[in-house]
C-alpha cells in the first residue's frame, strides 16, 4: 500500500453528508440506523457513504460513493490482498503485510477479517493509535458502536488530541444514541484544532446537537 501511514480522514463531502443527515435523523428517534455513518479506511478514502436520509437528502446507498468521488477498484484491491496474504503465509508476523491486509479488507468491506488483521498487528505495536482507531471503526461498521467506542477511548488514552479518533468517536456516540457524548467529542476536537477546515462545520453540528430535538 502507498499510504500506510495515513490516519483516518473524513473528506469534506463526506463530513457534510454525515452532519446534515445524522442531525436531521436524531429529531425522529434516539438511535441512528446501524451503519449509518462512514468512518473512512486508514489508507484509502474510498469506502461507502451513509446509507440513507429520512429527511429526503440525496444520500448514496450503502456500497455507493458520492458523485465525483473516486471509485473503488475491487479487482485491484483483491489482487493486492492476495499478494499480502502470500507474504503472511511465509512470514505470519510481517507487520507491514498485516496492516496492509487489514486496510485492504476494510476497503473491501470485509470488516471482521480487517479487524482480525488489525488485532494481530496491534500485538506487535500495541500503542499505535491509528491501528486502534482502525479496529474501532471495523466494529462500528459491524453495527457495534459501543465496542467501537472502547477502542476509540483506548486510542485517546494514548493520544487525547488524535483528530480522527475524536471525529469517529462522535460518530460512534451518535450511532449509540448518545447525542451529548457526540457533542462532547467534537467540542474537544474544535478546541484542539480551532483553525481546521472542518471546524466551522463541526461547530454547526455541535450547536444543533445542543438544541432540543423536535417532538421532545
Phi and psi in degrees as GROMACS dihedral restraints (atoms count N, CA, C in turn):
[ dihedral_restraints ]
;  ai    aj    ak    al  type     phi  dphi    fc
    3     4     5     6     1   -96.6    20    10
    4     5     6     7     1    -2.1    20    10
    6     7     8     9     1  -128.3    20    10
    7     8     9    10     1    40.0    20    10
    9    10    11    12     1   -57.4    20    10
   10    11    12    13     1   -29.7    20    10
   12    13    14    15     1   -98.4    20    10
   13    14    15    16     1     5.3    20    10
   15    16    17    18     1   -76.7    20    10
   16    17    18    19     1   137.3    20    10
   18    19    20    21     1   -89.7    20    10
   19    20    21    22     1   174.6    20    10
   21    22    23    24     1   -57.8    20    10
   22    23    24    25     1   141.1    20    10
   24    25    26    27     1  -142.6    20    10
   25    26    27    28     1   140.6    20    10
   27    28    29    30     1  -108.5    20    10
   28    29    30    31     1   113.1    20    10
   30    31    32    33     1   -63.5    20    10
   31    32    33    34     1   160.2    20    10
   33    34    35    36     1   -56.7    20    10
   34    35    36    37     1   -39.8    20    10
   36    37    38    39     1   -63.5    20    10
   37    38    39    40     1   -45.6    20    10
   39    40    41    42     1   -64.6    20    10
   40    41    42    43     1   -43.0    20    10
   42    43    44    45     1   -59.3    20    10
   43    44    45    46     1   -44.2    20    10
   45    46    47    48     1   -60.2    20    10
   46    47    48    49     1   -42.5    20    10
   48    49    50    51     1   -62.4    20    10
   49    50    51    52     1   -48.1    20    10
   51    52    53    54     1   -58.4    20    10
   52    53    54    55     1   -52.9    20    10
   54    55    56    57     1   -66.0    20    10
   55    56    57    58     1   -41.6    20    10
   57    58    59    60     1   -63.1    20    10
   58    59    60    61     1   -33.2    20    10
   60    61    62    63     1   -92.0    20    10
   61    62    63    64     1   -44.5    20    10
   63    64    65    66     1   -67.1    20    10
   64    65    66    67     1   -34.6    20    10
   66    67    68    69     1   -66.7    20    10
   67    68    69    70     1   -44.4    20    10
   69    70    71    72     1   -61.8    20    10
   70    71    72    73     1   -41.5    20    10
   72    73    74    75     1   -70.1    20    10
   73    74    75    76     1   -25.7    20    10
   75    76    77    78     1   -69.1    20    10
   76    77    78    79     1   -21.0    20    10
   78    79    80    81     1   -71.9    20    10
   79    80    81    82     1   -16.5    20    10
   81    82    83    84     1  -104.9    20    10
   82    83    84    85     1     0.5    20    10
   84    85    86    87     1   175.3    20    10
   85    86    87    88     1   162.7    20    10
   87    88    89    90     1   -81.3    20    10
   88    89    90    91     1    -7.4    20    10
   90    91    92    93     1  -138.8    20    10
   91    92    93    94     1   132.5    20    10
   93    94    95    96     1   -73.2    20    10
   94    95    96    97     1   162.3    20    10
   96    97    98    99     1   -59.7    20    10
   97    98    99   100     1   144.8    20    10
   99   100   101   102     1   -60.3    20    10
  100   101   102   103     1   136.1    20    10
  102   103   104   105     1    74.6    20    10
  103   104   105   106     1    17.4    20    10
  105   106   107   108     1   -70.8    20    10
  106   107   108   109     1   -36.6    20    10
  108   109   110   111     1  -102.5    20    10
  109   110   111   112     1   160.0    20    10
  111   112   113   114     1  -119.2    20    10
  112   113   114   115     1   101.2    20    10
  114   115   116   117     1   -81.7    20    10
  115   116   117   118     1   127.7    20    10
  117   118   119   120     1   -83.5    20    10
  118   119   120   121     1   158.3    20    10
  120   121   122   123     1   -70.4    20    10
  121   122   123   124     1   162.1    20    10
  123   124   125   126     1   -63.9    20    10
  124   125   126   127     1   -38.1    20    10
  126   127   128   129     1  -113.1    20    10
  127   128   129   130     1   -14.3    20    10
  129   130   131   132     1  -139.7    20    10
  130   131   132   133     1   122.5    20    10
  132   133   134   135     1   -88.0    20    10
  133   134   135   136     1    60.5    20    10
  135   136   137   138     1  -133.9    20    10
  136   137   138   139     1    20.6    20    10
  138   139   140   141     1   -84.5    20    10
  139   140   141   142     1   179.1    20    10
  141   142   143   144     1   -70.9    20    10
  142   143   144   145     1   152.9    20    10
  144   145   146   147     1   -84.1    20    10
  145   146   147   148     1   173.8    20    10
  147   148   149   150     1   -54.7    20    10
  148   149   150   151     1   156.6    20    10
  150   151   152   153     1   -70.7    20    10
  151   152   153   154     1   -57.0    20    10
  153   154   155   156     1  -162.5    20    10
  154   155   156   157     1   167.6    20    10
  156   157   158   159     1  -124.5    20    10
  157   158   159   160     1   124.8    20    10
  159   160   161   162     1   -71.8    20    10
  160   161   162   163     1   -16.2    20    10
  162   163   164   165     1   -86.2    20    10
  163   164   165   166     1    -1.5    20    10
  165   166   167   168     1    92.5    20    10
  166   167   168   169     1     3.8    20    10
  168   169   170   171     1   -63.9    20    10
  169   170   171   172     1   152.8    20    10
  171   172   173   174     1   -81.7    20    10
  172   173   174   175     1    87.4    20    10
  174   175   176   177     1  -110.7    20    10
  175   176   177   178     1   128.5    20    10
  177   178   179   180     1   -60.8    20    10
  178   179   180   181     1   149.0    20    10
  180   181   182   183     1   -70.6    20    10
  181   182   183   184     1   161.5    20    10
  183   184   185   186     1   -59.3    20    10
  184   185   186   187     1   136.9    20    10
  186   187   188   189     1    94.8    20    10
  187   188   189   190     1    -9.4    20    10
  189   190   191   192     1  -106.4    20    10
  190   191   192   193     1   173.4    20    10
  192   193   194   195     1  -127.7    20    10
  193   194   195   196     1   154.8    20    10
  195   196   197   198     1   -61.0    20    10
  196   197   198   199     1   155.6    20    10
  198   199   200   201     1   -57.4    20    10
  199   200   201   202     1   132.5    20    10
  201   202   203   204     1    86.7    20    10
  202   203   204   205     1    -5.2    20    10
  204   205   206   207     1   -83.3    20    10
  205   206   207   208     1   144.5    20    10
  207   208   209   210     1   -56.0    20    10
  208   209   210   211     1   138.9    20    10
  210   211   212   213     1   -83.7    20    10
  211   212   213   214     1   152.7    20    10
  213   214   215   216     1   -87.2    20    10
  214   215   216   217     1   125.2    20    10
  216   217   218   219     1   -92.5    20    10
  217   218   219   220     1    90.2    20    10
  219   220   221   222     1   -65.5    20    10
  220   221   222   223     1   -33.0    20    10
  222   223   224   225     1   -62.9    20    10
  223   224   225   226     1   -43.9    20    10
  225   226   227   228     1   -65.2    20    10
  226   227   228   229     1   -39.6    20    10
  228   229   230   231     1   -63.8    20    10
  229   230   231   232     1   -42.2    20    10
  231   232   233   234     1   -66.0    20    10
  232   233   234   235     1   -38.4    20    10
  234   235   236   237     1   -61.7    20    10
  235   236   237   238     1   -42.4    20    10
  237   238   239   240     1   -65.6    20    10
  238   239   240   241     1   -37.3    20    10
  240   241   242   243     1   -64.8    20    10
  241   242   243   244     1   -40.7    20    10
  243   244   245   246     1   -58.6    20    10
  244   245   246   247     1   -40.7    20    10
  246   247   248   249     1   -65.8    20    10
  247   248   249   250     1   -41.9    20    10
  249   250   251   252     1   -68.2    20    10
  250   251   252   253     1   -37.7    20    10
  252   253   254   255     1   -65.8    20    10
  253   254   255   256     1   -33.5    20    10
  255   256   257   258     1   -66.5    20    10
  256   257   258   259     1   -39.7    20    10
  258   259   260   261     1   -61.5    20    10
  259   260   261   262     1   -44.8    20    10
  261   262   263   264     1   -68.5    20    10
  262   263   264   265     1   -26.4    20    10
  264   265   266   267     1   -63.5    20    10
  265   266   267   268     1   -37.1    20    10
  267   268   269   270     1   -89.8    20    10
  268   269   270   271     1   -24.2    20    10
  270   271   272   273     1  -142.7    20    10
  271   272   273   274     1    79.0    20    10
  273   274   275   276     1   -60.0    20    10
  274   275   276   277     1   -17.2    20    10
  276   277   278   279     1  -105.9    20    10
  277   278   279   280     1    15.0    20    10
  279   280   281   282     1   -68.5    20    10
  280   281   282   283     1   111.8    20    10
  282   283   284   285     1   -64.6    20    10
  283   284   285   286     1   -44.3    20    10
  285   286   287   288     1   -60.5    20    10
  286   287   288   289     1   -41.9    20    10
  288   289   290   291     1   -69.4    20    10
  289   290   291   292     1   -36.8    20    10
  291   292   293   294     1   -62.2    20    10
  292   293   294   295     1   -46.6    20    10
  294   295   296   297     1   -65.3    20    10
  295   296   297   298     1   -44.1    20    10
  297   298   299   300     1   -62.9    20    10
  298   299   300   301     1   -41.3    20    10
  300   301   302   303     1   -63.7    20    10
  301   302   303   304     1   -38.2    20    10
  303   304   305   306     1   -63.6    20    10
  304   305   306   307     1   -46.3    20    10
  306   307   308   309     1   -60.2    20    10
  307   308   309   310     1   -45.0    20    10
  309   310   311   312     1   -64.9    20    10
  310   311   312   313     1   -42.1    20    10
  312   313   314   315     1   -65.2    20    10
  313   314   315   316     1   -37.2    20    10
  315   316   317   318     1   -60.2    20    10
  316   317   318   319     1   -47.8    20    10
  318   319   320   321     1   -65.4    20    10
  319   320   321   322     1   -25.8    20    10
  321   322   323   324     1   -88.8    20    10
  322   323   324   325     1     3.7    20    10
  324   325   326   327     1    68.4    20    10
  325   326   327   328     1    20.6    20    10
  327   328   329   330     1   -89.7    20    10
  328   329   330   331     1    72.7    20    10
  330   331   332   333     1   -69.4    20    10
  331   332   333   334     1   -33.8    20    10
  333   334   335   336     1   -67.4    20    10
  334   335   336   337     1   -42.8    20    10
  336   337   338   339     1   -64.1    20    10
  337   338   339   340     1   -40.6    20    10
  339   340   341   342     1   -60.3    20    10
  340   341   342   343     1   -44.1    20    10
  342   343   344   345     1   -60.9    20    10
  343   344   345   346     1   -39.4    20    10
  345   346   347   348     1   -62.9    20    10
  346   347   348   349     1   -43.0    20    10
  348   349   350   351     1   -68.6    20    10
  349   350   351   352     1   -42.4    20    10
  351   352   353   354     1   -62.4    20    10
  352   353   354   355     1   -39.8    20    10
  354   355   356   357     1   -62.4    20    10
  355   356   357   358     1   -42.0    20    10
  357   358   359   360     1   -65.5    20    10
  358   359   360   361     1   -40.7    20    10
  360   361   362   363     1   -64.6    20    10
  361   362   363   364     1   -34.9    20    10
  363   364   365   366     1   -67.1    20    10
  364   365   366   367     1   -23.9    20    10
  366   367   368   369     1   -65.7    20    10
  367   368   369   370     1   -25.4    20    10
  369   370   371   372     1   -91.5    20    10
  370   371   372   373     1   -18.8    20    10
  372   373   374   375     1  -150.7    20    10
  373   374   375   376     1    72.5    20    10
  375   376   377   378     1   -68.9    20    10
  376   377   378   379     1   -17.5    20    10
  378   379   380   381     1  -105.2    20    10
  379   380   381   382     1    17.9    20    10
  381   382   383   384     1   -79.8    20    10
  382   383   384   385     1   104.3    20    10
  384   385   386   387     1   -66.1    20    10
  385   386   387   388     1   -29.7    20    10
  387   388   389   390     1   -66.0    20    10
  388   389   390   391     1   -44.3    20    10
  390   391   392   393     1   -64.9    20    10
  391   392   393   394     1   -41.2    20    10
  393   394   395   396     1   -62.2    20    10
  394   395   396   397     1   -42.7    20    10
  396   397   398   399     1   -67.1    20    10
  397   398   399   400     1   -40.1    20    10
  399   400   401   402     1   -56.2    20    10
  400   401   402   403     1   -46.3    20    10
  402   403   404   405     1   -64.4    20    10
  403   404   405   406     1   -40.9    20    10
  405   406   407   408     1   -60.1    20    10
  406   407   408   409     1   -40.1    20    10
  408   409   410   411     1   -71.7    20    10
  409   410   411   412     1   -26.3    20    10
  411   412   413   414     1   -59.6    20    10
  412   413   414   415     1   -45.3    20    10
  414   415   416   417     1   -67.8    20    10
  415   416   417   418     1   -34.2    20    10
  417   418   419   420     1   -62.4    20    10
  418   419   420   421     1   -42.8    20    10
  420   421   422   423     1   -71.0    20    10
  421   422   423   424     1   -19.9    20    10
  423   424   425   426     1   -90.8    20    10
  424   425   426   427     1    20.2    20    10
  426   427   428   429     1    64.3    20    10
  427   428   429   430     1    33.2    20    10
  429   430   431   432     1  -126.8    20    10
  430   431   432   433     1    70.6    20    10
  432   433   434   435     1   -62.1    20    10
  433   434   435   436     1   -31.6    20    10
  435   436   437   438     1   -66.9    20    10
  436   437   438   439     1   -37.7    20    10
  438   439   440   441     1   -66.2    20    10
  439   440   441   442     1   -40.0    20    10
  441   442   443   444     1   -60.5    20    10
  442   443   444   445     1   -42.0    20    10
  444   445   446   447     1   -61.6    20    10
  445   446   447   448     1   -35.6    20    10
  447   448   449   450     1   -57.8    20    10
  448   449   450   451     1   -42.4    20    10
  450   451   452   453     1   -73.6    20    10
  451   452   453   454     1   -38.1    20    10
  453   454   455   456     1   -63.0    20    10
  454   455   456   457     1   -40.1    20    10
  456   457   458   459     1   -63.0    20    10
  457   458   459   460     1   -38.4    20    10
  459   460   461   462     1   -64.2    20    10
  460   461   462   463     1   -41.3    20    10
  462   463   464   465     1   -63.2    20    10
  463   464   465   466     1   -43.9    20    10
  465   466   467   468     1   -70.9    20    10
  466   467   468   469     1   -23.5    20    10
  468   469   470   471     1   -65.6    20    10
  469   470   471   472     1   -26.4    20    10
  471   472   473   474     1   -89.0    20    10
  472   473   474   475     1   -43.6    20    10
  474   475   476   477     1  -136.2    20    10
  475   476   477   478     1    90.9    20    10
  477   478   479   480     1   -62.0    20    10
  478   479   480   481     1   -18.3    20    10
  480   481   482   483     1  -105.5    20    10
  481   482   483   484     1    15.7    20    10
  483   484   485   486     1   -65.9    20    10
  484   485   486   487     1   112.6    20    10
  486   487   488   489     1   -56.9    20    10
  487   488   489   490     1   -53.9    20    10
  489   490   491   492     1   -68.0    20    10
  490   491   492   493     1   -32.6    20    10
  492   493   494   495     1   -66.0    20    10
  493   494   495   496     1   -44.5    20    10
  495   496   497   498     1   -63.5    20    10
  496   497   498   499     1   -39.1    20    10
  498   499   500   501     1   -61.7    20    10
  499   500   501   502     1   -49.2    20    10
  501   502   503   504     1   -71.0    20    10
  502   503   504   505     1   -30.2    20    10
  504   505   506   507     1   -61.3    20    10
  505   506   507   508     1   -41.6    20    10
  507   508   509   510     1   -60.5    20    10
  508   509   510   511     1   -41.9    20    10
  510   511   512   513     1   -64.2    20    10
  511   512   513   514     1   -43.8    20    10
  513   514   515   516     1   -64.3    20    10
  514   515   516   517     1   -40.6    20    10
  516   517   518   519     1   -65.5    20    10
  517   518   519   520     1   -38.3    20    10
  519   520   521   522     1   -60.8    20    10
  520   521   522   523     1   -41.9    20    10
  522   523   524   525     1   -62.9    20    10
  523   524   525   526     1   -29.6    20    10
  525   526   527   528     1   -91.7    20    10
  526   527   528   529     1     2.7    20    10
  528   529   530   531     1    89.4    20    10
  529   530   531   532     1     9.6    20    10
  531   532   533   534     1   -95.7    20    10
  532   533   534   535     1    82.3    20    10
  534   535   536   537     1   -62.0    20    10
  535   536   537   538     1   -47.2    20    10
  537   538   539   540     1   -64.0    20    10
  538   539   540   541     1   -39.0    20    10
  540   541   542   543     1   -65.6    20    10
  541   542   543   544     1   -37.1    20    10
  543   544   545   546     1   -63.6    20    10
  544   545   546   547     1   -45.0    20    10
  546   547   548   549     1   -60.4    20    10
  547   548   549   550     1   -40.8    20    10
  549   550   551   552     1   -61.6    20    10
  550   551   552   553     1   -44.7    20    10
  552   553   554   555     1   -61.8    20    10
  553   554   555   556     1   -44.3    20    10
  555   556   557   558     1   -74.8    20    10
  556   557   558   559     1   -28.1    20    10
  558   559   560   561     1   -63.3    20    10
  559   560   561   562     1   -40.8    20    10
  561   562   563   564     1   -63.9    20    10
  562   563   564   565     1   -40.8    20    10
  564   565   566   567     1   -59.4    20    10
  565   566   567   568     1   -49.2    20    10
  567   568   569   570     1   -73.1    20    10
  568   569   570   571     1   -24.9    20    10
  570   571   572   573     1   -70.3    20    10
  571   572   573   574     1   -34.0    20    10
  573   574   575   576     1   -79.6    20    10
  574   575   576   577     1   -33.1    20    10
  576   577   578   579     1  -128.9    20    10
  577   578   579   580     1    63.8    20    10
  579   580   581   582     1   -64.0    20    10
  580   581   582   583     1   -23.6    20    10
  582   583   584   585     1  -102.2    20    10
  583   584   585   586     1     8.3    20    10
  585   586   587   588     1   -64.5    20    10
  586   587   588   589     1   143.7    20    10
  588   589   590   591     1   -55.6    20    10
  589   590   591   592     1   -28.0    20    10
  591   592   593   594     1   -90.0    20    10
  592   593   594   595     1    -2.9    20    10
  594   595   596   597     1   -59.3    20    10
  595   596   597   598     1   -43.3    20    10
  597   598   599   600     1   -60.4    20    10
  598   599   600   601     1   -39.4    20    10
  600   601   602   603     1   -67.0    20    10
  601   602   603   604     1   -39.0    20    10
  603   604   605   606     1   -63.6    20    10
  604   605   606   607     1   -41.9    20    10
  606   607   608   609     1   -63.1    20    10
  607   608   609   610     1   -38.5    20    10
  609   610   611   612     1   -65.1    20    10
  610   611   612   613     1   -41.5    20    10
  612   613   614   615     1   -63.2    20    10
  613   614   615   616     1   -42.1    20    10
  615   616   617   618     1   -62.0    20    10
  616   617   618   619     1   -43.6    20    10
  618   619   620   621     1   -58.3    20    10
  619   620   621   622     1   -44.7    20    10
  621   622   623   624     1   -71.4    20    10
  622   623   624   625     1   -31.7    20    10
  624   625   626   627     1   -64.7    20    10
  625   626   627   628     1   -32.1    20    10
  627   628   629   630     1   -81.0    20    10
  628   629   630   631     1   -13.0    20    10
  630   631   632   633     1   -74.3    20    10
  631   632   633   634     1   148.6    20    10
  633   634   635   636     1   -69.6    20    10
  634   635   636   637     1   126.1    20    10
  636   637   638   639     1   -60.0    20    10
  637   638   639   640     1   143.7    20    10
  639   640   641   642     1   -63.2    20    10
  640   641   642   643     1   141.5    20    10
  642   643   644   645     1    85.4    20    10
  643   644   645   646     1    -0.5    20    10
